[in-house]
Amino acid sequence: MGKLSFRKGDSHDESHGNKKMFYVLGGLIIVLLVFLLGVAATDSTNPDSCASCHVMEPYYYTWQNSPHANVSCDNCHVEPGTGFVQVQAQRISEWITYRTSDVALPIEGNREISDETCLSCHSTNRQITPGLDLRGGDWHAEHLGYGTSCVDCHYEVGHAGLSIKETFEPTTEVIAQFQETEYRDFSLTKTSCLECHDGERVTYNCEICHTDIGIPDDHYRSDFGYNHGDEVREDIDDCMRCHTGFGKVREVPGHNIAAMTRNAKFCVDCHEGQRPVTHDAYFSVGHKIPALEDQSGCMVCHDWNEPEEGVRQADVITCGQCHDMVPDGHDDPRWYWDHLDVVREQGSFGCFDCHGATSCFDCHTEENVGW
């Protein structure tokens, strides 16, 4: 029986060949990566490259119409130092993903811009001159001391505030809207301040920032705190200029004021969870007159309908709890006089299911002692 024999150099030659092939392939991969990195680096300096991806078009158009229109994307979106290499590697991955698979929509709009990135252009010694009636002081140092970042306040300077949205779906209609947008000054506004000064995280007391508030004359009326519905219905836009920071809130025809009231943070503080000042112990009896005069005020809280998509439903309407179960005789015109006989025969306990405990004295006073 013959024996198998091997040449001594066979195994060594095979191993050497594998190593050589490994080095060749590795070198080619490195060269390819360097080439792609160079292409990405060269292309990324041109903001038009960002718009080559359809999903980025809204951000591109809003950047074109912003105060940073002359600043390239990398100036803000690339961290100082090693951030350049990291971003280029990420762009290669995104480029491959975008061209080989479907991009999940809506895209996440959560790109963070660090303070270091902003301060690479904006000097900390730059003089700040607050407009309007803002009091003096080092505004930046004061806010940074509370851990506030630059973009917490100045989130609109790059992309009209798109970056603060949790998700964003670039539909054709939305892209067309941004493409036609004229230049806007996305500087700090009341809206920016009210993102934090909402009465919960930070007070929205006007005197914190303003020296001359300029409160309208009608706000000094003793009853204005609970009797301002007429002013709201007449010009809710005027209210919202101070109480939300937005100018026009009814750009959509037929915008429901009650719906706006339920969604506006300043309004909800009183209109939900608190009993109106007018709803005192006598209101169960005395509400008839104001309800007959104007029910629109009642419907802000007691409207069962949801007037607009996405608006919270108000309290279930409660009129029917009493008015659908009117006791016998109450609808008789003579009940105003004849109820005395019923009270004498049956007692007054059942009356207080609807009427307040002191409602009798609205009529039965010393002047009317004979009743």
HELIX and SHEET records of a PDB file:
HELIX    1   1 ASP A   10  SER A   44  1                                  35    
HELIX    2   2 PRO A   47  SER A   52  5                                   6    
HELIX    3   3 HIS A   54  MET A   56  5                                   3    
HELIX    4   4 GLU A   57  GLN A   64  1                                   8    
HELIX    5   5 CYS A   73  HIS A   77  1                                   5    
HELIX    6   6 GLY A   83  THR A  100  1                                  18    
HELIX    7   7 ASP A  115  LEU A  119  1                                   5    
HELIX    8   8 TRP A  139  LEU A  144  1                                   6    
HELIX    9   9 CYS A  150  CYS A  153  1                                   4    
HELIX   10  10 LEU A  162  ILE A  164  5                                   3    
HELIX   11  11 THR A  172  GLN A  179  1                                   8    
HELIX   12  12 LYS A  190  LEU A  194  1                                   5    
HELIX   13  13 CYS A  206  ILE A  208  5                                   3    
HELIX   14  14 ASP A  217  TYR A  220  5                                   4    
HELIX   15  15 GLY A  229  GLU A  234  1                                   6    
HELIX   16  16 ILE A  236  HIS A  243  1                                   8    
HELIX   17  17 ILE A  257  ASN A  263  1                                   7    
HELIX   18  18 LYS A  265  HIS A  271  1                                   7    
HELIX   19  19 PHE A  283  GLY A  286  1                                   4    
HELIX   20  20 LYS A  288  GLU A  293  1                                   6    
HELIX   21  21 SER A  296  HIS A  302  1                                   7    
HELIX   22  22 GLY A  320  HIS A  323  1                                   4    
HELIX   23  23 TRP A  335  GLN A  346  1                                  12    
HELIX   24  24 PHE A  349  ASP A  353  5                                   5    
HELIX   25  25 SER A  359  ASP A  362  5                                   4    
HELIX   26  26 GLU A  366  ASN A  368  5                                   3    
SHEET    1   A 2 ILE A 107  GLU A 108  0                                        
SHEET    2   A 2 THR A 167  PHE A 168 -1                                        
END                                                                             
